[in-house]
Amino acid sequence: MRGFQPIRVEAIRSERIVCIIKAHELRVKALQVIFRKDGSLFINFPYFRHRTGLLSSSSIPGNGQRKADVNLEQGGKITSHLVKYSHHPDGRAHFSQDGKIVTAVKRQSVPLRRQEGHIFSLLIQGLNALERADPVRDAIASTKRASIEFALEPPEAVKIIGRWHDINKLRCSEANSVVGPAVPSLDADGTRGDAILVASPYPEVRHVLGLSCVPIHKLGSEPEVFVFYGGFDAPEAMTNPTKEAGFLAFIYPIGESEKTRQRLGDVDYVPRS
């Protein structure tokens, strides 16, 4: 590995971290990162206005092409609730929401001890569809709850990228350097930016999550769109166009949701009487 291993990696350490996007006077909450004591990573999405969406355990066909169309209805179910994404230490990945949906959209991903690099992305169009950040409550920082903020010019849409890193594999250009919490990042398309390192507050943590937020082009004609993908197969499958590669995804909102519900079924929890 090129470069020098930093003498210390600094990160914002808290059990729950709220990601805030600021575009001029608009400050909104996009997602929560939650670190569990057992080493699990949760990404929670309680802030989007629309509640009916499509959850999917899907795959990219191994057709030998670098680009492929993916139909999320294959392996998909409708839900009437916003969900959280869970990635457990052994690689089990799923969508859930306690008491609201059945944990049925799931798959085996990469164990967190072996994960390195891109672990999820969230695409958002229509920032006004997100809950406003509270200037007091969301500024409080502790080992229980903290926040990070990305300031952008008002964008057509944004992409939040999460990258999971073993701190022993992080490298810097100069010896005896301290890295974080803000670090430079480089996307696969060559776009440079800054990422913020966040981590669990529990002892003996070996990994940090780097979060970055970049403006992107408009996603489509709908004014408000919320798309997530994660839970990937191993990189050797994801980067090999001849291999089928699985992942989890969701999209909110869904048009003609009742017709889609009748066709695909749903995962909404109905308590027994």
N, C-alpha and C positions, 0 to 999 in steps of 0.2 A: 504494500500500500504506500502510495506516495505521500509526501508531507510529513509533518511531525505530530505525534500524539500530544494533545494539550495536557498541561499539568493539572488543569481543573476544568470541569464542564459545569457552567452555571445554568440553571433553569428555574422557571417559575414553578414552585412545588406546592400543589394543593390537591385535595381530594376532588374538587369540582372546579373547573375553569370555564368561564363564560367567554365566548368569542364574540367581540363587538366589531361592527363595521361602521365607520364614520364617513359620510359623504356630504361635505359642507355642513349644514346644520342638522342633518339627519344622522342620528345614532341609533342603530338597531342591533338586536341580539340575533345571532345566526345559529349557534349550536352550543352545547355543553360537552366538554371532555370530562369523563369521570374515571378516576383510578380507584380500583378496589384493592383491599388488603391482600386478596388472594392472587393478585397480579393481573386480573382481568382489566381490559380496556373497554369502556362504554362511550359511545357517542350518542348524545341525546338531542332530540330535535323538537322542543316544545313550543317554538316561537312562531311557526308559520301559520298564516291565517286559515288556509284550507286544510280540512281534516280528512277528506276522502282521497285515497291514493292507491296505487298498485305496487305491491311488494313482489319481488321476483328472485328466484334462484335460477339463473340463466347461464348461457355459455356462448362463447365465440366459436364459430365453426372452424375446424382446421382445414380450410379450403386453399391454403397456400398463398392467400392474399394478405397484404398488410392492413387492409380495411375490409370490414364486413358488416352487414346489417344484422342487428340483433332484435328479435321480437321479444319484448319483456313479458308478453302474455304467456309465452311458453314457460311453464314453471311459476306462473304468477297467480296471486290471490289479491282480492280487494280488501281494504280495511277502511273503517270509518274513524280511525284514530291516528294521531301522530305516534311514531314509534321511536325506539332507541335501537342502535346497532351495538351488539355485544361481540367482542372478540376475546375468547378465553385463552389462558396460557397454552393449552394443548391444541389450539387452532380451531376449536369449535366456534363457528360464527353464525349468528342468527339475528332476526328482528324480533323484538318483544315489546311489551308494555304491560306491567303488572296489573292483573285484574281487568284488562281491556282487550287483549288479543291472545290467541293461542300461538305458541311458539312453533309454527309449522314451516315457515320459510327459513331454511337453514342449510348449511353445508359445512364440509370440512375444509378449512383454509390452512394457512401456514402457522405452526406453533410460534408464539411470540418470541421465544428464545432464538429462533432461526430467522425470523422476519427481519428484513433490512430494506429500507427505502419505502417507496409508495405503499401506503396501507389503506387510504381512502381518498375520495374526492367528493365535494359537494358543489353543485352548480345552482346558482340562484339568479332568477330574473324577476325584477320587481321588488326592490328592497322595502317598499312601503307595505308589503304584505307581512313583514316581520314585526315583532313586538319591539316597542321603543325601549332603549336602555334607560335605566333610572340613574341620574347623575350622582345620587348618594349611595344607594344600596349596591350598585354595580361597581362602585369605586373602592369598596371595602376589600382588603386583602388579608387572608389568613390561611392557615394550613387546611381549613375546611372549604373555603370558597375564595376564588380570586377571578380576575378578568384580564383579558388582553384586548388590545384595540388595533385595528388596521384602518388607516386613513387613506381614502382614495378620492380622486375626482369622480363626480357622479358617473357611474358606468352604465353601459347597456346591460351587462350582466357581470357576475363575479364567479370566480372559482376558488374555493378553499381546498388546499391540498394538505393532507397529513402524511408525514414521513416518519417511520419508526427507525430509530438508530441505536445500536449498541454503542455505549459511550467509549468503549475501547477501540472502536473502529473509526471514530471521528478523527479527522485530520485537519491541520492548519498549516499555513505557509511558513510560520516562524516557530523556532524552538522556544520552550518555556512560556507558551502563551496560555491565556485563559480564554475559553470559548463560551459564548452565550451571555445573556439569554437571546439576544438578536444575533443571527448569523446569516451570511449570504447564502442564497439558494440558486440552483440552476435547473430549470425544467427540461424535459426531454426535447422540447422544440427550440431550446437555446435561450429562452426567456430568463433573464436574471431578476432577482428580487431579494427580499429579506424574509427570513423565517424567524419565528419566535419559538424557543425551546421551552416545553412544559414537561413536567414529570410528576410522578407519584411522590407524596411526602413521606412514605414509609421507608424504613431503613433498608440498606443493601440493594437499592434499585440500580439495575444495570442498563436501563434504557431511557431514552428521552423521546418525546414526540415533537417533531418540528412542524409548526403550522405556518402556512403562508396563504396570502389572499391576493389574487391578481384580477384585474379587469379582463373580460373576454367579450367577444362579439355576441350580438343578440342570438338567443337560442331558437327563436321561432316567433310565430305571430301571437301566441298567447301572452297577455301582459304579465302574468305571474306564474313562474315555474320553479319547482324545487326538485332537484335530481341528485341522488346519492349512488355511488358505487364503491364497493369494497369486498372484503371476504374472498380475495383472489386465490387462485391456484398459485403454485410456486412459480417464480420468475422464469424458469426454464420452459414452462408451459405457456405463460402469458406472452413471452417474447418469441415463441416459435410459431410461425403462421401455419405450420403443417399439423399442429396439435390442437385439439379442442381444449379450450380453457374456460373454466367456470368462475363465476363471481355472483355476488348478491347486489341487487339494485332496488331502488324505489323511485317513483315519480308521483308528485302531487301537483295540481289536482288532476282528476281523471274525468274527461267528458263522458256523458252517457254512462255514468257509473252504475246505475241499476241494471242496465242491459249487460254491462261487463260483469257485474256481480252474478247475474243469472248464468252467464256463460262459464265463468271461471270458479265461482264460489268465493267465500270470504274466510277470514281468519278472526273475525270479531268474536269475542268471548261472550257466551250467553249463559249466565248462571242457571243451574238447575233449581227448579222450584221445590 
